[in-house]
Amino acid sequence: MPNAALATTGSVLTATEYNYLPRGVLARSANVTSQFTTSSTHTTFQDVTGYSISTTYFASRILRVTVQVNPYPSGGTNNVSYKLVRGSTDLASFDIPAEAMSTTFAHSMTLSHTFSGPSTGATETFKLQMRANSTNTAVANFASSTLIGLIVIEDLGAQ
């Protein structure tokens, strides 16, 4: 990547320089407003309903996935794990300890993962999965019209 320089009067942005610029938001899910609760076996990762989105991106880009979640240990005190998946590739896992949650209401949390995209462009589906971490009891990702969830994919620029 070329060194950053301040533009001056008469400067011309070349195609190469332009291609290094961020592309911004590539995709954003609709607001998730329905609660998802794991089914038995709760300690197995399961796709969270509403947290799946497909997007096309260019080769060799830096990408960021940001997810708004509302973990809730609906089966009682439990740790919760979330996992971001790109296509069939696991991107990142996030463990939420029971001490960070309440058994009476959901806390809203933002999870984010930045990574170097593949050397070839692609159209892929990004999704969120969750599971109970410490006991085999239900865990939920709460969502409502006032406490929404969503997933956002951003292009931060060339590698």
C-alpha positions as CSV (number, residue, x, y, z in Angstrom):
1,M,0.0,0.0,0.0
2,P,1.5,3.4,-0.9
3,N,2.3,5.9,1.8
4,A,-0.6,8.2,2.7
5,A,-0.2,11.8,1.5
6,L,-2.3,14.9,1.8
7,A,-4.0,15.9,-1.3
8,T,-3.0,19.3,-2.7
9,T,-4.5,21.5,-5.3
10,G,-4.0,19.9,-8.7
11,S,-3.4,16.4,-7.3
12,V,-4.8,13.6,-9.3
13,L,-6.0,10.4,-7.7
14,T,-4.7,7.5,-9.7
15,A,-6.7,4.2,-10.3
16,T,-4.1,2.4,-8.1
17,E,-4.6,4.8,-5.3
18,Y,-8.3,4.8,-5.7
19,N,-8.4,1.0,-5.4
20,Y,-6.7,1.2,-1.9
21,L,-9.6,3.2,-0.6
22,P,-12.2,1.7,1.7
23,R,-15.5,0.7,0.1
24,G,-17.5,1.1,3.3
25,V,-20.5,-0.9,4.2
26,L,-21.0,-3.9,1.8
27,A,-24.0,-5.4,3.5
28,R,-26.3,-4.9,6.5
29,S,-28.9,-7.3,7.6
30,A,-32.5,-6.3,8.3
31,N,-33.1,-5.6,12.0
32,V,-33.5,-8.8,13.9
33,T,-36.5,-8.5,16.1
34,S,-37.3,-12.2,17.0
35,Q,-35.6,-14.1,19.9
36,F,-33.6,-17.2,19.0
37,T,-33.3,-20.0,21.6
38,T,-31.0,-23.0,21.2
39,S,-32.5,-26.4,20.9
40,S,-31.1,-29.6,22.4
41,T,-28.1,-30.2,22.3
42,H,-27.5,-26.7,23.6
43,T,-23.7,-27.1,23.7
44,T,-23.6,-27.5,19.9
45,F,-23.2,-24.3,17.8
46,Q,-26.5,-23.5,16.1
47,D,-27.3,-20.8,13.4
48,V,-28.9,-17.8,15.0
49,T,-32.1,-16.9,13.0
50,G,-31.8,-13.6,11.2
51,Y,-28.0,-13.3,11.5
52,S,-27.1,-14.4,8.0
53,I,-26.2,-12.2,5.1
54,S,-24.5,-12.6,1.7
55,T,-22.2,-10.1,0.1
56,T,-19.7,-9.8,-2.7
57,Y,-16.2,-8.4,-2.0
58,F,-13.1,-7.8,-4.0
59,A,-9.7,-9.6,-3.7
60,S,-7.2,-8.8,-1.0
61,R,-9.4,-6.5,1.1
62,I,-9.5,-5.9,4.8
63,L,-13.0,-6.7,6.0
64,R,-14.8,-6.1,9.3
65,V,-17.8,-8.0,10.5
66,T,-19.8,-6.3,13.3
67,V,-22.6,-8.0,15.1
68,Q,-25.1,-6.5,17.6
69,V,-26.2,-9.3,20.0
70,N,-28.4,-9.6,23.1
71,P,-27.3,-12.8,24.9
72,Y,-29.7,-14.2,27.5
73,P,-29.2,-17.4,29.5
74,S,-32.8,-18.4,29.2
75,G,-32.2,-21.9,30.8
76,G,-30.6,-20.4,33.9
77,T,-27.0,-19.3,34.7
78,N,-24.8,-20.3,31.8
79,N,-21.9,-19.1,29.7
80,V,-22.7,-18.3,26.0
81,S,-20.4,-18.6,23.0
82,Y,-21.0,-16.9,19.6
83,K,-19.1,-17.8,16.4
84,L,-18.8,-15.8,13.2
85,V,-18.7,-18.0,10.0
86,R,-17.7,-16.9,6.5
87,G,-18.9,-19.5,4.0
88,S,-17.7,-22.7,5.7
89,T,-14.7,-21.0,7.4
90,D,-14.8,-20.1,11.1
91,L,-13.7,-16.5,11.6
92,A,-13.9,-15.8,15.3
93,S,-15.4,-16.9,18.5
94,F,-16.6,-14.8,21.4
95,D,-17.2,-16.2,24.9
96,I,-19.7,-14.3,27.1
97,P,-19.3,-15.4,30.8
98,A,-22.4,-15.8,32.9
99,E,-21.2,-12.9,35.1
100,A,-21.6,-10.5,32.2
101,M,-25.3,-11.5,31.7
102,S,-28.5,-11.4,33.8
103,T,-31.1,-14.2,34.0
104,T,-33.8,-11.6,34.1
105,F,-33.0,-9.4,31.1
106,A,-30.7,-9.2,28.0
107,H,-27.7,-7.0,27.8
108,S,-26.9,-5.6,24.3
109,M,-23.3,-6.2,23.2
110,T,-21.4,-5.5,20.0
111,L,-19.0,-8.1,18.7
112,S,-16.5,-7.2,16.0
113,H,-13.8,-9.0,14.0
114,T,-11.4,-7.5,11.4
115,F,-9.5,-9.8,9.0
116,S,-7.7,-10.0,5.7
117,G,-10.0,-11.3,3.0
118,P,-8.9,-13.9,0.6
119,S,-6.6,-13.2,-2.4
120,T,-9.6,-13.7,-4.8
121,G,-12.9,-11.9,-4.7
122,A,-16.0,-13.9,-3.8
123,T,-19.7,-13.8,-3.0
124,E,-20.1,-15.5,0.4
125,T,-22.6,-15.8,3.2
126,F,-21.6,-14.6,6.7
127,K,-23.6,-16.0,9.7
128,L,-23.6,-16.0,13.4
129,Q,-23.9,-19.2,15.5
130,M,-24.3,-19.6,19.3
131,R,-24.2,-22.3,22.0
132,A,-24.3,-22.8,25.7
133,N,-20.8,-23.1,27.0
134,S,-20.9,-24.6,30.5
135,T,-24.1,-26.6,30.9
136,N,-26.4,-28.3,28.4
137,T,-29.3,-25.8,29.0
138,A,-30.9,-23.4,26.6
139,V,-29.4,-20.0,25.9
140,A,-31.0,-17.3,23.8
141,N,-30.2,-14.3,21.7
142,F,-33.0,-11.9,22.6
143,A,-34.4,-9.4,20.1
144,S,-37.4,-7.2,19.9
145,S,-38.6,-4.0,18.1
146,T,-36.8,-2.0,20.9
147,L,-33.7,-4.2,21.3
148,I,-32.7,-5.2,17.8
149,G,-29.9,-7.3,16.5
150,L,-28.0,-7.0,13.2
151,I,-24.9,-8.0,11.3
152,V,-22.8,-5.5,9.2
153,I,-20.0,-6.3,6.7
154,E,-17.5,-3.5,5.9
155,D,-14.6,-3.1,3.4
156,L,-11.9,-1.2,5.2
157,G,-9.5,-0.9,2.2
158,A,-6.8,-2.9,0.4
159,Q,-4.3,-5.1,2.2
